[in-house]
Amino acid sequence: MSENPWFRPPRYYHWYRFGPGELAFLSELRKCTATWTIPETHSEVLRNEDEAALVAVAHVNDPERGTGLATFGVHMAGPTVRGDLVSGHSYAMYYLPKEPTGLAMEATGNSRILAETAAAWFETVLQKPVVRHEWDHDGQVYARLYVFADTGQELVGMYDEDLAPREVTAALLTYNYGVDRSWVDVGELGRFIGPTRTVQVWGRPLA
């Protein structure tokens, strides 16, 4: 039987000075994930340098293109664990959003209860179906948009103005943002033209 790949302790875990409660949580979390059958994805354990919390994260990517789609994470501090989509940061720091999303989780209890709750949450969110919408023009992809198929929540988008039809770019201008309104909101593209194709790239099979 292969070694459990989920949430391995960091190689230099002593740098983070994990306390007994945090190490107990991590041990229980790995026990809970040892029997997972979901596709393996990169996970890591660390501590944000400005927070007194153990942080465990798992990343979801498009296996075909290698595009990072979402990072799910939990912060364990004392008797509380909180989980949500997290924002990746330079130097491997991951922060929970100031306003919880619809995927947020929070629980209190001992290390075993926190680990069981966190593991159940991770197992659920890591199986959320993700689809990739693509728009073609003259045989080339000029826009991509990844969304959670079950909720429609947008994750990552790409728009190449040089490849896109001029009339589509002009129609989207109203929805652009940024200082010079140059950042295209790909999520609004469906108002004007449907995707050329939609492909599921991650998660449980769609019905």
C-alpha positions as CSV (number, residue, x, y, z in Angstrom):
1,M,0.0,0.0,0.0
2,S,1.5,3.4,-1.0
3,E,2.1,6.1,1.6
4,N,-0.6,8.5,2.3
5,P,0.2,11.6,0.1
6,W,-2.2,14.0,1.8
7,F,-1.0,16.8,4.1
8,R,2.5,15.5,4.8
9,P,4.3,17.4,7.6
10,P,6.7,19.9,6.0
11,R,10.2,18.7,5.7
12,Y,11.5,21.4,8.1
13,Y,8.4,21.4,10.3
14,H,10.4,22.5,13.3
15,W,10.7,25.9,11.6
16,Y,7.0,26.4,12.2
17,R,7.2,25.4,15.9
18,F,3.9,23.4,15.8
19,G,2.6,22.8,19.3
20,P,1.3,19.5,20.6
21,G,-2.3,20.4,19.8
22,E,-1.4,21.2,16.2
23,L,0.7,18.1,15.7
24,A,-2.2,16.0,17.1
25,F,-4.6,17.7,14.7
26,L,-2.2,17.0,11.8
27,S,-1.8,13.4,12.8
28,E,-5.6,12.9,13.0
29,L,-6.1,14.7,9.7
30,R,-3.7,12.3,8.0
31,K,-5.5,9.3,9.5
32,C,-8.7,10.6,8.1
33,T,-7.3,11.1,4.6
34,A,-5.4,7.7,4.4
35,T,-8.4,6.0,2.9
36,W,-9.4,8.6,0.4
37,T,-10.0,7.4,-3.1
38,I,-10.4,10.9,-4.7
39,P,-7.7,11.9,-7.3
40,E,-4.5,13.1,-5.6
41,T,-3.7,16.8,-5.9
42,H,-0.9,18.8,-4.3
43,S,-1.4,19.6,-0.6
44,E,0.8,21.2,2.0
45,V,1.0,22.2,5.6
46,L,2.6,25.4,6.9
47,R,2.0,28.4,9.1
48,N,1.5,31.9,7.8
49,E,4.3,33.9,9.2
50,D,2.0,36.5,10.7
51,E,-0.6,34.2,12.2
52,A,-0.7,31.7,15.1
53,A,-2.5,29.0,13.1
54,L,-1.6,25.8,11.4
55,V,-2.6,26.0,7.8
56,A,-3.4,23.0,5.6
57,V,-4.2,23.6,1.9
58,A,-5.0,21.5,-1.2
59,H,-4.8,22.9,-4.7
60,V,-7.0,22.0,-7.7
61,N,-5.6,22.3,-11.2
62,D,-6.7,21.6,-14.8
63,P,-4.8,18.4,-15.4
64,E,-4.7,19.0,-19.1
65,R,-3.4,22.6,-19.1
66,G,-1.8,22.8,-15.6
67,T,-3.8,25.9,-14.8
68,G,-4.3,26.6,-11.1
69,L,-8.1,26.7,-10.4
70,A,-8.7,26.9,-6.7
71,T,-7.0,26.5,-3.4
72,F,-8.9,25.2,-0.4
73,G,-7.5,25.6,3.0
74,V,-8.2,25.3,6.7
75,H,-6.7,27.3,9.6
76,M,-6.5,25.5,12.9
77,A,-5.9,27.6,16.0
78,G,-6.6,26.4,19.5
79,P,-10.0,24.6,19.7
80,T,-11.2,26.1,16.3
81,V,-10.8,25.2,12.7
82,R,-12.0,27.3,9.8
83,G,-12.0,26.4,6.1
84,D,-12.8,28.2,2.9
85,L,-11.4,29.0,-0.5
86,V,-8.1,30.7,0.3
87,S,-6.0,33.3,-1.6
88,G,-2.5,32.2,-2.5
89,H,0.2,34.7,-1.5
90,S,3.9,35.1,-2.2
91,Y,6.2,33.0,-0.1
92,A,3.6,30.3,0.4
93,M,1.1,32.1,2.6
94,Y,-2.6,31.4,2.4
95,Y,-5.3,33.6,3.9
96,L,-9.0,33.0,4.5
97,P,-11.2,35.6,2.9
98,K,-12.4,38.5,5.1
99,E,-16.0,37.6,4.1
100,P,-16.7,33.9,4.1
101,T,-17.8,32.3,0.9
102,G,-20.6,29.8,0.5
103,L,-18.0,27.1,1.0
104,A,-16.9,28.2,4.4
105,M,-16.7,25.8,7.3
106,E,-16.1,26.3,11.0
107,A,-16.0,23.9,14.0
108,T,-14.7,23.7,17.5
109,G,-13.6,20.8,19.6
110,N,-10.6,18.6,20.4
111,S,-8.0,17.7,17.8
112,R,-9.8,14.6,16.6
113,I,-13.1,16.4,16.1
114,L,-11.4,19.3,14.3
115,A,-9.5,16.9,12.1
116,E,-12.5,14.8,11.2
117,T,-14.5,17.9,10.4
118,A,-11.7,19.3,8.3
119,A,-11.2,16.1,6.4
120,A,-14.9,15.7,5.6
121,W,-14.9,19.3,4.3
122,F,-11.8,18.8,2.2
123,E,-13.2,15.6,0.7
124,T,-16.4,17.3,-0.3
125,V,-14.9,20.5,-1.8
126,L,-12.2,18.6,-3.6
127,Q,-14.8,16.7,-5.5
128,K,-16.7,19.8,-6.7
129,P,-17.1,19.6,-10.5
130,V,-15.1,22.2,-12.5
131,V,-15.8,22.9,-16.2
132,R,-13.8,24.8,-18.7
133,H,-15.6,27.0,-21.2
134,E,-13.7,27.9,-24.4
135,W,-14.5,30.4,-27.1
136,D,-12.9,30.0,-30.6
137,H,-12.4,32.4,-33.5
138,D,-10.7,31.5,-36.7
139,G,-9.6,28.2,-35.2
140,Q,-7.9,29.7,-32.1
141,V,-9.0,29.9,-28.5
142,Y,-9.4,33.5,-27.5
143,A,-11.2,33.1,-24.1
144,R,-11.4,30.5,-21.4
145,L,-13.5,30.5,-18.2
146,Y,-13.4,27.9,-15.4
147,V,-16.4,27.6,-13.2
148,F,-17.8,25.3,-10.5
149,A,-20.4,23.4,-12.6
150,D,-22.8,22.9,-9.6
151,T,-23.0,26.5,-8.6
152,G,-21.7,28.5,-11.6
153,Q,-19.1,30.2,-9.4
154,E,-16.3,31.6,-11.6
155,L,-12.7,30.6,-10.8
156,V,-10.2,31.6,-13.5
157,G,-10.6,33.4,-16.8
158,M,-8.4,34.2,-19.8
159,Y,-9.1,36.6,-22.7
160,D,-6.8,37.3,-25.7
161,E,-8.0,40.6,-27.3
162,D,-5.6,40.0,-30.3
163,L,-7.4,36.7,-31.2
164,A,-10.9,37.8,-30.3
165,P,-13.5,39.2,-32.7
166,R,-13.4,43.0,-32.6
167,E,-17.2,43.2,-32.1
168,V,-17.0,40.9,-29.1
169,T,-14.3,42.9,-27.5
170,A,-16.3,46.1,-28.1
171,A,-19.4,44.6,-26.6
172,L,-17.5,43.6,-23.5
173,L,-15.9,47.0,-22.9
174,T,-18.9,48.1,-20.7
175,Y,-18.0,45.2,-18.3
176,N,-14.2,45.8,-18.2
177,Y,-12.6,47.0,-15.0
178,G,-9.3,48.3,-13.8
179,V,-7.8,51.7,-13.9
180,D,-7.9,51.8,-17.7
181,R,-10.8,49.4,-18.0
182,S,-8.5,46.9,-19.8
183,W,-9.3,43.9,-17.6
184,V,-11.9,41.9,-19.4
185,D,-14.6,40.2,-17.3
186,V,-14.8,36.9,-19.1
187,G,-17.8,35.9,-17.1
188,E,-19.8,38.4,-19.0
189,L,-18.9,36.9,-22.4
190,G,-21.9,34.5,-22.3
191,R,-24.2,37.6,-22.6
192,F,-23.1,37.9,-26.2
193,I,-21.9,34.6,-27.5
194,G,-22.0,31.0,-26.2
195,P,-18.8,29.0,-25.7
196,T,-17.5,26.9,-28.5
197,R,-17.1,24.0,-26.2
198,T,-17.4,23.0,-22.5
199,V,-15.2,20.4,-21.0
200,Q,-15.3,19.0,-17.4
201,V,-11.7,19.1,-16.0
202,W,-12.2,18.1,-12.4
203,G,-14.5,16.7,-9.8
204,R,-17.3,14.2,-9.5
205,P,-19.0,13.3,-12.8
206,L,-21.8,15.5,-13.9
207,A,-25.2,13.9,-14.0
